[in-house]
Amino acid sequence: MGEEEAEGEGADAEAEADGLLALYGQRERYTSTMPLSDSWAADVGLAMTLDHPRLGFSGGKAFNIIGRVDEYKEERVRFSLWG
């Protein structure tokens, strides 16, 4: 593979990345906690709506649950959210 071919492939990859970002937009990651008793239906791979006016989600914003840590001593669950 020549140098010009490698540069062309780099430009193609950058264009693809720009296209995906334009299509799906910027994603953000958040951590949220809730009481253990309220979290029985929430699990990794499912969606959760975060409603937080100070963060600009006053109407609620859907996030994917990408992590869950059950903290039994504190009787709460910590979720990692992405969306």
C-alpha positions in Angstrom: 0.0 0.0 0.0 1.4 3.4 -1.0 1.5 6.5 1.1 -1.2 8.1 -1.0 -3.5 5.1 -0.5 -3.0 5.3 3.2 -3.9 9.0 3.3 -7.0 8.3 1.2 -8.2 5.6 3.7 -7.6 8.0 6.6 -9.7 10.6 4.9 -12.4 8.0 4.3 -12.4 7.0 8.0 -12.6 10.6 9.1 -15.5 11.3 6.8 -17.3 8.2 8.1 -16.8 9.3 11.7 -18.1 12.8 10.9 -21.1 11.3 9.2 -21.9 9.0 12.2 -21.5 11.9 14.6 -23.9 14.0 12.5 -26.4 11.2 12.3 -26.4 10.2 16.0 -25.1 13.3 17.6 -22.8 13.6 20.7 -23.4 11.0 23.4 -22.8 11.7 27.0 -22.2 9.5 30.0 -23.8 10.0 33.5 -24.0 8.2 36.8 -27.3 8.1 38.7 -28.3 6.5 41.9 -31.7 5.3 43.2 -33.0 3.4 46.2 -32.5 -0.4 45.9 -36.2 -1.0 46.4 -37.1 1.1 43.3 -34.6 -0.5 40.9 -35.9 -4.0 40.5 -36.9 -3.5 36.8 -33.8 -1.6 35.7 -30.9 -3.6 34.3 -28.0 -3.3 31.9 -29.1 -3.1 28.3 -32.4 -1.4 29.1 -33.3 2.2 28.8 -33.9 4.7 31.6 -35.3 8.2 31.4 -33.4 10.8 33.3 -35.4 13.9 34.3 -33.1 16.6 35.6 -33.9 20.3 34.9 -30.5 21.6 35.9 -28.8 19.4 33.3 -31.3 20.5 30.7 -33.4 17.3 30.8 -36.6 18.9 32.2 -38.7 16.9 29.7 -36.7 13.8 30.4 -34.0 12.2 28.2 -33.6 8.5 27.4 -30.3 6.8 28.3 -29.1 3.3 27.9 -28.0 1.5 31.1 -24.4 0.4 30.5 -23.5 -0.5 34.1 -25.2 -1.3 37.4 -23.6 -1.6 40.9 -25.8 -2.8 43.7 -24.7 -1.2 47.0 -26.6 -3.3 49.6 -25.1 -1.7 52.6 -26.3 1.8 51.5 -29.5 0.3 50.1 -29.0 1.9 46.7 -28.1 1.2 43.1 -25.6 3.2 41.0 -26.3 3.2 37.3 -23.9 4.2 34.5 -26.0 5.8 31.7 -25.0 6.6 28.1 -27.1 8.5 25.6 
